[in-house]
Amino acid sequence: MAIAIKEKLANARANSDAAMSEPRAIATEAISQMESNPTLFARILSALQAGGVSAFEQFLNHPAASFVIGALEDWEKTMKNQ
């Protein structure tokens, strides 16, 4: 699953222009891409829970990783409260 996120981050960086190359913008684009694939999104959340946040972030090794993980955690909490 981390590989899938790495791919989404790479795609997001490639799709963003120079003004949007900051980590938060890249993370936003990556999350948008993941949300468009609910099966992948669910598998990513499951992997995040199983492996732990710190290990997942280290494996991603990307400046936008913390933003992506934060968004995923927030999304998961929102879904649990519905």
Buried (B, 14 or more C-beta within 10 A) or exposed (E): BBEBBBEBBEBBBEEBEEEBEEBBBBBBBBBEBBEEEEEBBEBBBEBBEEBEBEEBBEBBEBBBBBBBBBBBBEBBEEEEEE
